[in-house]
Amino acid sequence: MSTIGIVSPDKDKARHYIKAISKRGSDWVLIESEYANKINKSLSGIHGIIMTGGLDINPERYGEIPDPTASLHISKDRDEWEIPILKQALGKDMPILGICRGMQLLNVVFGGKLIQNLPGHKNEDLDYDTDKKSSFHQIYLSPGTKLAAIMGSGGFIRVNSRHHQGLGEPQKAPTLMASAYSLEDGLIEAIESPKHDWVIGVQWNNEFEEELYKTFGNLFQAFIERSDRFENITSPSK
């Protein structure tokens, strides 16, 4: 059985991801900031990582100055220790699932940028870590993508929304492929890396499973199955 690394500042903020992984029978380990000082050992025994949601990425990471009107809540410390972990996982071609901030971080690490503020993409009285209901909107999932195969088909589907940053085609990293778009404004709702075995990012919050159709559970299941495969390939005893 594979072990999933959940990259999060603390266990409480990771609780929804932990629940999603645990109920599908997989083991998990919390990857916190303490791993920053022992990065070469941090992914030992881990077979897939989830880059979780949360505070904003520092715009300086993608070559821009923070916009004072963008209501940013930046976590420079989190950027500092998460980015090396993500780069190490990419170097190992480990399965990676990026959710919300996690998708945005994938785009930045691959060389892309972000739109610093997107009004109307979350309930304005909603903090990310609360259990209040999200906003919702329709997206188009592109047929023929890895994500569409996981979900069972492409087409139109409703997703939740808790973000105030994101990306469109001008901000997307050149080597990433967009696999879903928002119908309302054309913003990118999912990305994947054609150069890696299993690297997928989604802008919606897949961990709030009660807000989504049951088919969204396929994303966690497919990620776990790919992590099991990664364990079988990389474990010396297999």
HELIX and SHEET records of a PDB file:
HELIX    1   1 ARG A   15  SER A   22  1                                   8    
HELIX    2   2 SER A   33  LYS A   41  5                                   9    
HELIX    3   3 PRO A   59  TYR A   62  5                                   4    
HELIX    4   4 LYS A   76  GLY A   91  1                                  16    
HELIX    5   5 ARG A  101  VAL A  109  1                                   9    
HELIX    6   6 LYS A  146  MET A  151  1                                   6    
HELIX    7   7 GLU A  209  GLU A  211  5                                   3    
HELIX    8   8 LYS A  214  PHE A  216  5                                   3    
HELIX    9   9 GLY A  217  THR A  234  1                                  18    
SHEET    1   A 9 ASP A  27  ILE A  31  0                                        
SHEET    2   A 9 THR A   3  VAL A   7  1                                        
SHEET    3   A 9 GLY A  48  MET A  51  1                                        
SHEET    4   A 9 ILE A  96  ILE A  99  1                                        
SHEET    5   A 9 VAL A 199  VAL A 202  1                                        
SHEET    6   A 9 ILE A 188  GLU A 192 -1                                        
SHEET    7   A 9 MET A 177  SER A 182 -1                                        
SHEET    8   A 9 SER A 135  LEU A 141 -1                                        
SHEET    9   A 9 GLY A 155  SER A 161 -1                                        
END                                                                             
